[in-house]
Amino acid sequence: MHASAAARIAVGDSIPEAAVQAGPPGETSKLSELVGTGKHILIGIPGAFTPTCSDTHVPGYISKRDEFTSKGVDGISVLSVNDAFVMQQWSKSLGAGDKVKMIADVDGSATTEMDTGFTAEAVFGPAPRSRRYALLIEDGKVTQALMEGGGELEKSSADQMLALL
């Protein structure tokens, strides 16, 4: 079952087949193909280079990548409604290397299909952004969904996800 606009993605849902960019700009893949086999963590963020995402949320997953691997996690990816150029530069600035894959949800279709979007026009302009979250995905199905409200970082941190594994 895919999450619809009526229900935010939840445990038991499948990851959508929405087109995203996880490599060179213009090279499109399906989100479901990138995180659909094995055990993956998908982190949703409001935007690359934003303070909480850059200072705490994503660096926590980068620094603890070996701990996640030891618990059977095959990959960690970050999804943001940004373009691939921005995601590549942000990855470099964080020193993510191959520890965390940056995925550009260029048109917001993956965020829309998972119903994890919001707008904050005063901060981000009129385009929708992704809420902050972390999903544990096993063979394409969500097995844990750690959703944040507002600008918080309490439920979806690397430490919280590690505690569930």
Backbone as numpy.savetxt, mean C-alpha at the origin, in Angstrom:
# Nx Ny Nz CAx CAy CAz Cx Cy Cz
-14.31 -12.43 -4.05 -15.16 -11.25 -4.05 -14.27 -10.01 -4.05
-14.56 -9.08 -4.90 -13.84 -7.81 -4.90 -14.62 -6.81 -4.06
-13.88 -5.99 -3.35 -14.54 -4.93 -2.60 -15.19 -3.98 -3.60
-16.28 -3.42 -3.24 -16.97 -2.48 -4.11 -17.01 -1.12 -3.44
-17.57 -0.16 -4.16 -17.68 1.18 -3.59 -18.56 1.18 -2.34
-19.35 0.12 -2.15 -20.25 0.06 -0.99 -19.56 -0.52 0.24
-18.40 -1.17 0.07 -17.76 -1.82 1.21 -16.24 -1.73 1.09
-15.61 -1.15 2.10 -14.14 -1.06 2.11 -13.56 -2.47 2.11
-12.42 -2.65 1.46 -11.79 -3.96 1.39 -11.63 -4.51 2.81
-11.86 -5.80 2.94 -11.86 -6.42 4.27 -11.33 -7.84 4.17
-11.14 -8.46 5.32 -10.69 -9.84 5.38 -11.61 -10.71 4.51
-10.99 -11.54 3.68 -11.72 -12.43 2.78 -11.87 -11.90 1.37
-11.66 -10.60 1.17 -11.79 -10.00 -0.15 -10.56 -10.31 -1.00
-10.76 -10.30 -2.31 -9.66 -10.44 -3.27 -9.09 -9.08 -3.60
-7.82 -9.08 -3.95 -7.17 -7.85 -4.40 -7.64 -7.56 -5.82
-7.97 -6.31 -6.13 -8.48 -5.99 -7.46 -7.43 -6.12 -8.57
-7.92 -6.24 -9.78 -7.05 -6.35 -10.94 -6.71 -4.98 -11.53
-6.91 -3.93 -10.79 -6.70 -2.56 -11.27 -5.29 -2.39 -11.83
-5.18 -1.56 -12.86 -3.89 -1.27 -13.48 -3.10 -0.30 -12.61
-1.84 -0.65 -12.34 -0.93 0.17 -11.54 0.44 0.16 -12.22
1.34 0.99 -11.73 2.71 1.02 -12.25 3.68 0.73 -11.12
4.43 -0.37 -11.26 5.37 -0.77 -10.22 6.80 -0.79 -10.74
6.98 -0.30 -11.92 8.31 -0.28 -12.52 8.51 1.05 -13.21
9.12 1.01 -14.37 9.33 2.25 -15.11 8.00 2.94 -15.43
7.97 4.25 -15.41 6.74 4.97 -15.76 6.20 4.50 -17.11
4.90 4.26 -17.15 4.25 3.80 -18.37 4.13 2.29 -18.45
4.89 1.56 -17.64 4.82 0.09 -17.63 3.75 -0.33 -16.64
2.66 -0.87 -17.17 1.49 -1.17 -16.35 1.42 -2.65 -15.99
0.98 -2.92 -14.77 0.73 -4.27 -14.27 -0.61 -4.27 -13.56
-1.13 -5.45 -13.29 -2.34 -5.56 -12.47 -1.91 -5.71 -11.01
-2.58 -4.97 -10.13 -2.26 -5.06 -8.71 -2.37 -6.51 -8.23
-3.39 -7.20 -8.68 -3.60 -8.60 -8.27 -2.44 -9.50 -8.66
-1.77 -9.18 -9.76 -0.61 -9.98 -10.19 0.62 -9.67 -9.35
0.75 -8.44 -8.91 1.93 -8.04 -8.13 1.92 -8.60 -6.72
0.73 -8.72 -6.12 0.65 -9.18 -4.72 -0.25 -10.41 -4.56
-0.56 -11.08 -5.66 -1.55 -12.15 -5.62 -1.03 -13.55 -5.38
0.27 -13.75 -5.33 0.82 -15.08 -5.12 1.72 -15.06 -3.89
1.51 -15.99 -2.98 2.31 -16.03 -1.76 1.73 -15.13 -0.69
2.61 -14.70 0.21 2.19 -13.86 1.34 2.81 -12.47 1.16
1.96 -11.47 1.07 2.41 -10.09 0.83 1.76 -9.13 1.82
2.44 -8.03 2.03 1.87 -6.91 2.78 1.72 -5.77 1.79
0.54 -5.19 1.76 0.28 -4.02 0.93 -0.04 -2.86 1.86
0.78 -1.81 1.76 0.62 -0.64 2.60 0.01 0.47 1.75
-1.08 1.05 2.21 -1.69 2.19 1.54 -1.30 3.46 2.26
-0.96 4.47 1.49 -0.54 5.75 2.09 -1.21 6.91 1.38
-1.37 8.05 2.06 -1.96 9.23 1.43 -1.08 9.84 0.34
0.24 9.76 0.48 1.09 10.34 -0.54 2.56 10.15 -0.25
3.33 9.99 -1.33 4.79 9.94 -1.20 5.28 11.28 -0.67
6.34 11.23 0.09 7.00 12.41 0.65 6.17 13.12 1.73
5.03 12.55 2.14 4.27 13.15 3.23 4.97 12.80 4.56
4.85 13.64 5.57 5.65 13.46 6.80 5.50 12.10 7.49
4.31 11.70 7.84 4.14 10.43 8.57 4.59 9.25 7.72
4.28 9.28 6.45 4.65 8.18 5.54 6.16 8.09 5.39
6.82 9.24 5.27 8.26 9.29 5.04 9.09 9.12 6.31
8.57 9.59 7.43 9.34 9.57 8.67 9.16 8.29 9.47
7.97 7.68 9.38 7.66 6.57 10.29 7.08 5.35 9.59
5.96 5.51 8.88 5.20 4.37 8.38 6.04 3.46 7.46
6.47 3.98 6.34 7.21 3.16 5.37 8.61 2.80 5.89
9.36 3.72 6.52 10.66 3.32 7.07 10.58 2.16 8.06
9.49 2.06 8.80 9.32 0.93 9.72 9.31 -0.40 8.98
8.64 -0.44 7.85 8.60 -1.67 7.06 9.94 -1.94 6.38
10.63 -0.89 5.95 11.94 -1.08 5.32 12.92 -1.64 6.33
12.98 -1.05 7.51 13.96 -1.47 8.52 13.68 -2.86 9.10
12.43 -3.29 9.02 12.06 -4.60 9.60 11.82 -5.66 8.53
12.28 -5.40 7.30 12.05 -6.33 6.20 12.54 -7.74 6.52
13.71 -7.87 7.14 14.23 -9.19 7.46 13.34 -9.93 8.46
12.76 -9.20 9.41 11.84 -9.82 10.37 10.59 -10.34 9.66
10.08 -9.56 8.70 8.91 -10.01 7.94 9.26 -11.25 7.11
10.44 -11.24 6.50 10.86 -12.40 5.70 10.95 -13.64 6.57
11.48 -13.50 7.79 11.61 -14.65 8.69 10.25 -15.20 9.12
9.21 -14.39 8.97 7.86 -14.83 9.32 7.06 -15.25 8.08
7.76 -15.46 6.96 7.13 -16.01 5.77 6.56 -15.00 4.79
6.83 -13.71 4.98 6.32 -12.70 4.05 7.22 -12.66 2.83
6.60 -12.83 1.66 7.34 -12.85 0.40 7.64 -11.46 -0.15
6.78 -10.49 0.13 7.00 -9.16 -0.41 6.21 -8.10 0.35
6.74 -6.89 0.32 6.08 -5.73 0.92 6.00 -4.67 -0.17
4.80 -4.13 -0.36 4.58 -3.10 -1.37 3.85 -1.92 -0.76
4.14 -0.74 -1.31 3.48 0.50 -0.89 2.69 1.02 -2.08
1.40 1.29 -1.86 0.51 1.80 -2.91 0.12 3.23 -2.58
0.29 4.13 -3.56 -0.08 5.52 -3.38 -0.64 6.09 -4.67
-1.59 6.99 -4.54 -2.13 7.69 -5.71 -1.12 8.78 -6.05
-0.10 8.38 -6.77 0.96 9.24 -7.26 1.38 8.68 -8.61
2.27 9.39 -9.30 2.78 8.84 -10.55 4.04 8.03 -10.28
4.44 7.23 -11.26 5.58 6.33 -11.09 6.89 7.08 -10.89
7.04 8.26 -11.50 8.25 9.05 -11.30 8.41 9.43 -9.84
7.33 9.89 -9.22 7.35 10.29 -7.81 7.67 9.08 -6.93
7.05 7.96 -7.21 7.27 6.77 -6.39 8.72 6.29 -6.51
9.31 6.37 -7.71 10.72 5.97 -7.88 11.65 6.88 -7.08
11.41 8.18 -7.14 12.27 9.12 -6.43 12.11 8.98 -4.91
10.88 8.72 -4.48 10.64 8.53 -3.05 11.35 7.27 -2.56
11.29 6.20 -3.34 11.98 4.97 -3.00 13.48 5.22 -2.82
14.06 5.97 -3.75 15.49 6.31 -3.65 15.77 7.13 -2.39
14.91 8.11 -2.11 15.15 8.97 -0.95 15.06 8.21 0.37
14.23 7.15 0.39 14.09 6.33 1.60 15.12 5.22 1.69
15.83 4.98 0.60 16.77 3.86 0.56 16.05 2.52 0.61
14.87 2.46 -0.01 14.05 1.24 0.04 14.68 0.07 -0.72
15.45 0.37 -1.78 16.08 -0.69 -2.55 15.07 -1.74 -2.95
15.43 -3.01 -2.72 14.50 -4.10 -3.05 13.73 -4.58 -1.82
13.81 -3.85 -0.72 13.10 -4.26 0.49 11.60 -4.00 0.41
11.24 -2.89 -0.24 9.84 -2.51 -0.38 9.62 -2.03 -1.81
8.60 -2.58 -2.47 8.26 -2.18 -3.84 7.28 -1.02 -3.79
7.58 0.02 -4.55 6.69 1.18 -4.63 5.76 1.01 -5.83
4.47 1.15 -5.59 3.46 0.98 -6.63 2.68 2.28 -6.79
2.65 2.78 -8.02 1.92 4.01 -8.34 0.51 3.65 -8.80
-0.47 4.12 -8.06 -1.88 3.98 -8.44 -2.23 5.26 -9.21
-1.71 5.35 -10.41 -1.68 6.59 -11.18 -3.04 7.27 -11.28
-4.07 6.52 -11.60 -5.41 7.11 -11.76 -6.32 6.86 -10.57
-5.78 6.24 -9.52 -6.57 5.97 -8.32 -7.55 4.82 -8.46
-7.44 4.03 -9.53 -8.43 2.96 -9.75 -8.33 1.85 -8.70
-7.12 1.49 -8.28 -6.99 0.45 -7.25 -7.58 0.95 -5.93
-7.28 2.19 -5.59 -7.82 2.80 -4.37 -9.33 2.86 -4.43
-9.87 3.21 -5.58 -11.32 3.27 -5.75 -11.94 1.89 -5.62
-11.36 0.89 -6.27 -11.91 -0.47 -6.21 -11.88 -1.04 -4.81
-10.89 -0.65 -4.01 -10.81 -1.13 -2.63 -11.57 -0.23 -1.67
-12.12 0.87 -2.18 -12.85 1.84 -1.36 -12.02 2.31 -0.16
-10.79 2.66 -0.45 -9.90 3.15 0.60 -9.52 4.61 0.38
-10.25 5.30 -0.48 -9.90 6.68 -0.80 -10.58 7.70 0.09
-10.06 8.91 0.03 -10.65 10.07 0.70 -10.17 11.31 -0.04
-10.82 12.41 0.21 -10.34 13.68 -0.33 -10.10 14.64 0.83
-9.06 15.42 0.69 -8.72 16.46 1.66 -8.22 17.63 0.84
-9.16 18.30 0.23 -8.83 19.33 -0.76 -7.90 20.40 -0.22
-8.05 20.79 1.02 -7.20 21.84 1.58 -5.74 21.41 1.66
-5.50 20.11 1.79 -4.13 19.60 1.93 -3.59 19.07 0.60
-4.37 18.21 -0.07 -3.89 17.50 -1.26 -4.47 18.00 -2.57
-5.39 18.94 -2.54 -6.08 19.36 -3.75 -7.29 18.47 -3.99
-7.94 18.60 -5.14 -9.20 17.91 -5.37 -9.09 16.41 -5.68
-7.92 15.92 -6.00 -7.78 14.50 -6.35 -7.92 13.63 -5.11
-8.55 12.47 -5.26 -8.65 11.55 -4.11 -7.29 10.95 -3.76
-7.12 10.62 -2.51 -5.92 9.97 -2.00 -6.30 8.69 -1.29
-5.32 7.89 -0.94 -5.56 6.64 -0.23 -5.47 6.88 1.27
-6.36 6.23 2.00 -6.23 6.20 3.46 -4.98 5.40 3.80
-4.53 5.55 5.02 -3.38 4.78 5.49 -3.90 3.42 5.99
-3.24 2.37 5.54 -3.62 1.01 5.95 -2.48 0.05 5.69
-2.63 -1.16 6.19 -1.74 -2.27 5.85 -2.61 -3.52 5.73
-2.45 -4.21 4.61 -3.17 -5.46 4.36 -2.19 -6.61 4.32
-2.53 -7.70 4.98 -1.80 -8.94 4.81 -2.59 -9.75 3.79
-1.92 -10.15 2.73 -2.57 -10.84 1.62 -1.92 -12.20 1.44
-2.74 -13.24 1.40 -2.23 -14.58 1.17 -2.92 -15.15 -0.05
-2.11 -15.42 -1.08 -2.62 -15.94 -2.36 -3.81 -15.13 -2.88
-3.66 -13.81 -2.84 -4.64 -12.91 -3.43 -5.81 -12.54 -2.55
-5.91 -13.12 -1.35 -7.01 -12.84 -0.43 -6.50 -12.09 0.80
-7.25 -11.09 1.23 -6.89 -10.33 2.42 -7.15 -11.20 3.65
-6.11 -11.37 4.48 -6.26 -12.14 5.73 -6.20 -11.24 6.97
-5.65 -10.04 6.82 -5.64 -9.03 7.88 -5.82 -7.67 7.22
-6.63 -6.82 7.80 -6.85 -5.47 7.27 -6.73 -4.47 8.42
-5.63 -3.74 8.44 -5.35 -2.78 9.50 -5.61 -1.38 8.94
-6.79 -0.85 9.16 -7.22 0.43 8.59 -7.10 1.55 9.62
-6.54 2.66 9.18 -6.41 3.84 10.02 -7.57 4.79 9.75
-7.86 5.62 10.71 -8.79 6.72 10.53 -8.00 8.01 10.46
-8.54 9.02 9.86 -7.88 10.33 9.82 -6.41 10.26 9.49
-5.59 11.01 10.18 -4.15 11.05 9.93 -3.36 10.18 10.88
-4.00 9.20 11.46 -3.36 8.36 12.48 -2.34 7.39 11.90
-1.47 6.90 12.77 -0.59 5.77 12.49 -0.51 4.97 13.78
-1.51 4.15 14.01 -1.56 3.31 15.20 -1.73 1.85 14.83
-2.67 1.56 13.93 -3.03 0.17 13.61 -2.16 -0.44 12.53
-1.65 0.36 11.59 -1.03 -0.19 10.40 0.51 -0.12 10.40
1.10 0.10 11.56 2.56 0.19 11.63 3.21 -1.17 11.43
4.48 -1.15 11.14 5.24 -2.40 10.97 5.17 -3.24 12.25
5.28 -2.61 13.40 5.23 -3.35 14.66 3.88 -4.03 14.86
2.80 -3.34 14.51 1.47 -3.94 14.65 1.31 -5.14 13.71
1.80 -4.99 12.48 1.69 -6.11 11.53 2.56 -7.28 11.99
3.76 -7.01 12.46 4.62 -8.09 12.94 3.96 -8.84 14.09
3.26 -8.14 14.96 2.59 -8.77 16.10 1.51 -9.76 15.66
0.97 -9.56 14.46 -0.09 -10.45 13.95 0.45 -11.69 13.25
1.72 -11.67 12.90 2.29 -12.79 12.14 2.77 -13.92 13.01
